[in-house]
Amino acid sequence: MLKNLKKDFFGYVGLILIHSSTFPTIISNIVGTSSELPPLNMILLLFFGLSFYLVDAIKKGLIVYIISNLIGIFSQLTLLAILVFGG
């Protein structure tokens, strides 16, 4: 397990950096300090793009990308829910 973690270190760092860019928007909308959201078409395109990447990662057995894509999909679903149902 530790060997795989060391092997995929840069993948996990990239995962954290990419997905941490979405969290401030989600948190500020949930807490109520901001009402600005990305446009709907951007959220949907990212969601579907990540879904296709997820299928590809599952087929290839790439654990780092499976985890990353799942985090991204849930982040986009959260933004979509805030946009549709209000925050």
C-alpha positions in Angstrom: 0.0 0.0 0.0 2.8 2.5 1.0 4.7 1.5 -2.2 1.6 2.4 -4.3 1.2 5.7 -2.4 4.8 6.6 -3.1 4.5 5.6 -6.8 1.4 7.7 -7.3 2.5 10.6 -5.1 2.4 13.2 -7.8 -1.1 12.0 -8.9 -2.4 12.4 -5.3 -0.9 15.9 -5.0 -2.5 16.9 -8.3 -5.8 15.4 -7.1 -5.7 17.6 -4.0 -4.7 20.8 -5.9 -7.3 20.3 -8.6 -10.3 19.5 -6.4 -9.4 22.1 -3.7 -10.2 24.7 -6.3 -13.9 23.8 -6.2 -14.2 23.6 -2.4 -14.2 27.3 -1.6 -17.2 27.9 -3.9 -19.1 25.0 -2.4 -18.3 26.0 1.2 -19.1 29.7 0.8 -22.4 28.8 -0.8 -23.4 26.4 1.9 -22.3 28.8 4.7 -24.1 31.7 2.9 -21.2 34.1 2.5 -21.5 34.1 -1.3 -24.1 33.4 -3.9 -21.8 33.3 -6.9 -21.7 30.0 -8.8 -20.1 28.9 -12.1 -22.5 28.8 -15.1 -24.7 25.8 -15.5 -23.1 24.7 -18.8 -19.7 24.7 -17.2 -20.9 22.5 -14.3 -22.6 20.1 -16.7 -19.7 19.8 -19.1 -17.3 19.1 -16.2 -19.7 16.6 -14.7 -20.0 14.6 -18.0 -16.3 14.9 -18.8 -15.4 13.5 -15.4 -18.0 10.7 -15.9 -16.3 9.6 -19.1 -12.9 9.9 -17.5 -14.2 7.7 -14.6 -15.4 5.0 -17.0 -12.0 5.0 -18.7 -10.1 4.9 -15.4 -12.2 2.0 -14.1 -11.6 0.1 -17.4 -7.9 0.6 -17.0 -7.8 0.1 -13.2 -6.2 3.4 -12.4 -7.0 3.9 -8.7 -5.7 7.5 -8.4 -7.9 8.6 -11.3 -10.9 6.7 -10.1 -10.6 8.5 -6.7 -10.0 11.9 -8.4 -12.9 11.5 -10.8 -15.3 10.5 -8.1 -14.3 13.5 -5.9 -14.8 15.7 -9.0 -18.2 14.2 -9.9 -19.5 14.7 -6.3 -18.1 18.3 -6.3 -19.9 19.1 -9.5 -23.1 17.4 -8.3 -22.9 19.5 -5.1 -22.6 22.7 -7.2 -25.5 21.6 -9.4 -27.7 20.9 -6.4 -26.9 24.4 -4.9 -27.6 26.0 -8.3 -30.9 24.1 -8.8 -32.3 24.0 -5.3 -30.7 27.2 -3.9 -28.0 27.4 -1.3 
